[in-house]
Amino acid sequence: MSTTYTPEELSTIAEAPMLIGMAVAVADMGIVSTAIEAAAMSREVAGAAQKYPNNSIIQSVFSEAAIRSGQIKMEKPDIKPEDVQSGAVVDKAIAAAQAAISLTEGKATPEEITEFKQFIYACGDAVANAAGSGLFGTGSPKVSAEEAATLAKIKAALAI
């Protein structure tokens, strides 16, 4: 399988897990919990290359060499307050994930694509499990009803 992606494709692939994490974070926002969730998202992405050492998709985007190459340009997501309130941010994140997945077809094995989908979902799951609703995000349960609903929608869309 070919694992050559254009810089635009690399950026699309990189944005997918980020937008999924963001969609879960905005499902149930809080000042402190959002910071904790952002840190969890960063850890999940930073560890992706080590966690998935044989996945050509993840290595193409999240390996140290890929990051240092400077080819991946992240655009600021175009998310408006009304997108958060209406839930459209989740639909945008799912569309971004599906666009990224479609770019990998024919360039990665079915197993790698499945693993990439699992990684995308894991980013959202890490965000949801990062902070609870209590003081400084320490409350229980960690995953709110809104986050659980968002994760269920993402899981269904990714067919995992």
C-alpha positions as CSV (number, residue, x, y, z in Angstrom):
1,M,0.0,0.0,0.0
2,S,1.1,3.5,-0.7
3,T,1.5,5.8,2.3
4,T,2.3,9.0,0.4
5,Y,0.0,11.8,1.3
6,T,0.1,15.4,0.1
7,P,0.5,18.2,2.7
8,E,-3.2,19.0,2.4
9,E,-4.1,15.3,3.0
10,L,-1.8,15.2,6.0
11,S,-3.5,18.3,7.4
12,T,-6.9,16.8,6.9
13,I,-5.8,13.6,8.6
14,A,-4.3,15.5,11.5
15,E,-7.4,17.7,12.0
16,A,-9.8,14.7,12.4
17,P,-8.8,13.6,15.9
18,M,-8.4,17.2,17.1
19,L,-11.9,18.1,16.0
20,I,-13.4,14.9,17.5
21,G,-11.7,15.8,20.8
22,M,-13.0,19.4,20.6
23,A,-16.5,18.2,19.9
24,V,-16.5,16.1,23.0
25,A,-15.0,19.0,25.0
26,V,-17.6,21.5,24.0
27,A,-20.4,19.0,24.7
28,D,-20.0,19.8,28.4
29,M,-17.7,22.8,28.9
30,G,-16.3,24.2,32.1
31,I,-13.3,26.5,32.6
32,V,-11.1,24.1,34.6
33,S,-12.4,20.9,33.0
34,T,-11.7,22.3,29.5
35,A,-8.0,22.9,30.4
36,I,-7.7,19.4,31.8
37,E,-9.4,17.9,28.7
38,A,-7.1,19.8,26.4
39,A,-4.1,18.4,28.2
40,A,-5.6,14.9,27.9
41,M,-6.1,15.4,24.2
42,S,-2.5,16.6,23.8
43,R,-1.2,13.5,25.6
44,E,-3.3,11.2,23.4
45,V,-2.0,12.8,20.2
46,A,1.6,13.1,21.5
47,G,1.6,9.3,22.3
48,A,0.0,8.2,19.0
49,A,3.1,7.3,17.2
50,Q,4.4,5.2,20.0
51,K,1.0,3.6,20.7
52,Y,0.5,2.7,17.0
53,P,4.1,2.0,15.7
54,N,3.0,-0.1,12.7
55,N,0.2,2.2,11.5
56,S,1.3,4.1,8.4
57,I,-1.5,6.6,8.7
58,I,-0.6,7.6,12.2
59,Q,3.1,7.5,11.5
60,S,2.7,9.8,8.5
61,V,1.1,12.5,10.6
62,F,2.0,12.1,14.2
63,S,5.5,10.7,14.2
64,E,8.3,12.9,15.4
65,A,9.7,13.1,11.8
66,A,6.3,14.0,10.4
67,I,5.8,16.8,12.9
68,R,9.4,18.1,12.3
69,S,8.8,18.1,8.5
70,G,6.6,21.1,8.8
71,Q,4.3,19.8,6.1
72,I,1.3,19.6,8.3
73,K,-0.5,22.9,8.6
74,M,-3.4,23.1,11.1
75,E,-6.1,25.6,10.3
76,K,-8.1,27.2,13.1
77,P,-11.4,25.4,13.1
78,D,-14.4,27.5,11.9
79,I,-16.6,26.9,14.9
80,K,-19.2,29.5,15.9
81,P,-21.0,29.7,19.3
82,E,-24.2,28.7,17.5
83,D,-22.5,25.5,16.2
84,V,-21.8,24.5,19.8
85,Q,-25.3,25.3,21.0
86,S,-27.0,23.5,18.1
87,G,-24.6,20.4,18.2
88,A,-23.4,21.2,14.7
89,V,-19.8,21.0,16.0
90,V,-20.2,17.3,16.4
91,D,-21.5,16.9,12.9
92,K,-18.5,19.0,11.6
93,A,-16.1,16.8,13.6
94,I,-17.6,13.6,12.2
95,A,-17.5,15.0,8.7
96,A,-13.8,15.8,9.2
97,A,-13.1,12.3,10.5
98,Q,-14.9,10.8,7.5
99,A,-13.0,13.0,5.1
100,A,-9.7,11.9,6.7
101,I,-10.7,8.2,6.6
102,S,-11.6,8.4,2.9
103,L,-8.1,9.9,2.1
104,T,-6.5,6.7,3.6
105,E,-8.5,4.3,1.4
106,G,-6.2,2.7,-1.1
107,K,-3.1,4.0,0.7
108,A,-3.4,2.0,4.0
109,T,-4.5,-1.5,4.8
110,P,-8.0,-2.1,6.2
111,E,-6.4,-2.9,9.5
112,E,-4.6,0.4,9.6
113,I,-7.8,2.3,8.7
114,T,-9.7,0.5,11.5
115,E,-6.9,1.3,13.9
116,F,-6.9,5.0,12.8
117,K,-10.7,5.1,13.5
118,Q,-10.0,3.7,16.9
119,F,-7.4,6.3,17.5
120,I,-9.8,9.1,16.5
121,Y,-12.4,7.7,18.9
122,A,-9.7,7.3,21.6
123,C,-9.0,11.1,21.4
124,G,-12.6,11.9,22.1
125,D,-12.8,9.2,24.9
126,A,-9.6,10.7,26.5
127,V,-11.2,14.1,26.6
128,A,-14.5,12.7,28.1
129,N,-12.7,10.8,30.8
130,A,-10.2,13.6,31.7
131,A,-12.3,15.7,34.0
132,G,-15.5,15.3,36.1
133,S,-18.1,17.9,37.0
134,G,-16.9,18.8,40.5
135,L,-14.5,21.3,41.8
136,F,-11.5,21.6,39.5
137,G,-12.8,18.7,37.4
138,T,-12.4,16.1,40.2
139,G,-16.1,15.1,40.4
140,S,-17.8,11.9,39.5
141,P,-18.8,10.7,37.0
142,K,-16.0,11.7,34.7
143,V,-18.1,11.3,31.6
144,S,-21.2,13.5,31.6
145,A,-24.4,12.5,29.8
146,E,-23.7,15.0,27.1
147,E,-20.2,13.7,26.5
148,A,-21.5,10.1,26.5
149,A,-24.1,11.0,23.9
150,T,-21.4,12.7,21.8
151,L,-19.1,9.7,22.0
152,A,-22.0,7.3,21.0
153,K,-22.7,9.4,18.0
154,I,-19.0,9.4,17.0
155,K,-18.6,5.7,17.6
156,A,-21.7,5.0,15.4
157,A,-20.4,7.3,12.6
158,L,-16.9,5.6,12.7
159,A,-18.6,2.2,12.7
160,I,-16.3,0.9,15.4
